[in-house]
Amino acid sequence: MIRDIDEKKGVRSRSHSVLMENREKVTITGVVDVDSFDEASVVLVTDYGFITLHGQDLHINRLNLEDGQLIVEGEIIALQYSDSDGLGGKGSGLLSRLFR
C-alpha cells in the first residue's frame, strides 16, 4: 500500500515541515527555491509543490537552499499550498504564470 502511494506521488528527495510560532515566525524545511517575495507574500518552491505565505511586513531572516531551510518573520495571515502543475510548473517564472 505504501509503495502504491509513493508511485502515485513520485519519490520526494527532501523531507518537508512547517513550524509556525505565534503567527509571527515560520520555519519551513524542504525548500528548493524562492520564486518571489515582498512584504506581503513569499512564494516558495518545494518538492511537494508551491507554498505561498501571505502577511504584512514579511521578511526573510534565513535562507539556506543547501539545507532547504527558510525562516520568515512578520505578521503571517495565511499559508497556502499549491501543486506545481496549478501554477505553471516547477521553475516557471512569476510573469509567465500571470500572463497565461
Summary of the structure (lengths in Angstrom):
residues: 100
radius of gyration: 14.1
end to end distance: 38.3
largest distance: 44.2
contacts: 268
relative contact order: 0.19
helix: 17%
strand: 53%
